[in-house]
Amino acid sequence: MDNTTLDAHDMAMMRLAIKQAQRGAEQDEVPVGAVVYRGNELLATAHNLRESGNDPTAHAEILALRNAAKTIGSWRLTDCTIAVTLEPCPMCTGALVNARIARLVYGAADPKMGCVDTLYQLCGDSRFNHRVQVVAGIMADECGQLLTTFFEARR
């Protein structure tokens, strides 16, 4: 399988990321979930914790990367994939590149902060020393609906 191909395992991991996002929403966090895996091995799951932790860096992706790195004992996640419900922001996209993550699978595009495809294309920027393979739009409607429902309830 090449890095841009999606398989049943990627879909299962996205469903797990969606469950993480739902857990976040239940805790009044913006519903974004992330899962890091290496082959069939689940390394870490996370959801946003910015509100409860009063931490601007506690995005699902950052927390999942930290936990995955602890799990494998290395900050280099070269053989790993991350599934995220929302296109990563500039901070998180930078973290993916810095962690040397192999693949990103994401759901909904983010027109306000997305830096993988929407506002910038940081994962594929040839000026960086690492590029991340991207598979976009996976279960995008379901991922986007989580966010729409969350924000409509707060208006």
C-alpha positions as a printed Julia matrix, in Angstrom:
155×3 Matrix{Float64}:
   0.0    0.0    0.0
   1.39   3.42  -0.85
   1.12   6.18   1.74
  -1.76   7.96   0.04
  -4.02   4.89  -0.08
  -6.76   4.46   2.5
  -7.63   1.04   3.88
 -10.17  -0.46   6.31
  -7.78   0.01   9.23
  -7.5    3.76   8.49
 -11.3    3.94   8.5
 -11.45   2.14  11.85
  -8.9    4.57  13.27
 -10.93   7.53  12.02
 -14.0    6.1   13.74
 -11.93   5.91  16.93
 -10.84   9.54  16.44
 -14.51  10.49  16.07
 -15.28   8.75  19.38
 -12.49  10.77  20.97
 -13.99  13.98  19.54
 -17.37  13.02  21.0
 -15.72  12.49  24.4
 -14.26  15.97  24.12
 -17.67  17.47  23.34
 -19.08  15.76  26.43
 -16.44  17.67  28.44
 -17.3   21.0   26.75
 -14.16  20.85  24.61
 -14.23  21.62  20.88
 -14.83  18.14  19.45
 -11.58  17.22  17.74
 -10.13  13.75  18.17
  -6.84  12.19  17.14
  -5.4    8.68  17.02
  -1.79   7.68  16.36
  -1.06   4.19  15.09
   1.77   2.19  13.57
   0.48  -0.54  11.31
  -2.16  -2.33  13.37
  -0.71  -1.08  16.68
  -2.67   1.68  18.42
  -0.18   4.01  20.11
  -2.28   6.89  21.45
  -5.7    8.51  21.44
  -6.62  12.04  22.49
  -9.16  14.82  22.26
  -8.89  18.54  22.83
  -8.24  19.6   26.43
  -7.65  23.33  25.97
 -10.59  24.46  28.09
 -10.24  22.03  30.97
  -6.46  22.37  31.09
  -6.3   26.1   30.37
  -3.62  25.16  27.87
  -3.58  26.71  24.38
  -1.39  23.87  23.12
  -3.65  21.04  24.32
  -4.98  20.23  20.87
  -5.89  16.6   20.21
  -3.0   16.18  17.77
  -0.36  17.52  20.16
  -1.59  15.33  23.01
  -1.73  12.24  20.79
   1.79  12.87  19.45
   3.17  13.31  22.98
   1.55  10.1   24.17
   2.63   8.12  21.1
   6.22   9.3   21.53
   6.16   8.18  25.16
   4.68   4.82  24.14
   7.44   4.04  21.65
  10.21   5.82  23.55
  11.14   8.19  20.73
  10.01  11.54  19.42
  10.54  10.27  15.88
   7.22   8.84  14.71
   8.54   7.93  11.26
   6.48   4.78  10.75
   3.27   6.18  12.23
  -0.03   7.53  10.95
  -2.26  10.03  12.71
  -6.01  10.16  12.07
  -7.6   13.49  13.02
 -11.19  14.62  12.7
 -10.29  18.18  11.64
  -7.58  19.51   9.33
  -4.69  20.51  11.62
  -3.88  24.13  12.44
  -0.4   25.63  11.88
   0.84  24.56  15.33
  -0.32  20.98  14.92
   0.82  20.69  11.32
   4.26  21.9   12.4
   4.28  19.3   15.15
   3.44  16.55  12.62
   6.37  17.6   10.45
   8.7   17.88  13.44
   7.64  14.46  14.73
   8.46  12.98  11.32
   5.01  11.4   11.19
   4.66   9.38   7.98
   0.96   9.89   7.22
  -1.93  12.13   8.14
  -5.52  11.02   7.58
  -8.01  13.79   8.34
 -11.73  14.37   8.13
 -13.19  17.87   7.8
 -11.34  20.76   6.19
 -10.82  23.82   8.38
 -11.44  27.06   6.45
 -10.24  29.23   9.34
  -7.05  27.49  10.52
  -6.33  24.5    8.28
  -2.69  24.43   7.23
  -2.49  21.06   5.5
  -4.52  21.92   2.38
  -6.75  24.93   3.0
  -4.72  28.01   3.99
  -1.25  26.57   3.55
   0.2   23.23   2.46
   2.77  22.74   5.21
   2.81  18.93   5.11
   4.17  18.92   1.57
   6.37  22.0    1.66
   9.67  20.98   0.04
  11.57  23.58   2.07
  11.15  21.44   5.19
  13.39  18.46   5.87
  10.36  16.14   6.15
   7.07  15.83   4.3
   3.92  14.13   5.53
   1.75  12.08   3.19
  -1.87  13.3    3.4
  -5.2   11.58   2.87
  -7.94  14.21   3.23
 -11.72  14.27   3.57
 -12.21  10.91   5.28
 -15.66  10.82   6.88
 -15.63  14.6    6.44
 -19.41  15.03   6.77
 -19.55  13.18  10.09
 -16.49  15.0   11.42
 -17.84  18.37  10.33
 -21.26  17.68  11.8
 -19.71  17.15  15.24
 -18.31  20.68  15.09
 -21.47  22.22  13.64
 -23.65  20.65  16.33
 -21.22  21.69  19.08
 -21.08  25.34  18.03
 -24.82  25.62  17.26
 -25.55  24.52  20.83
 -23.43  27.41  22.13
 -25.1   30.19  20.13
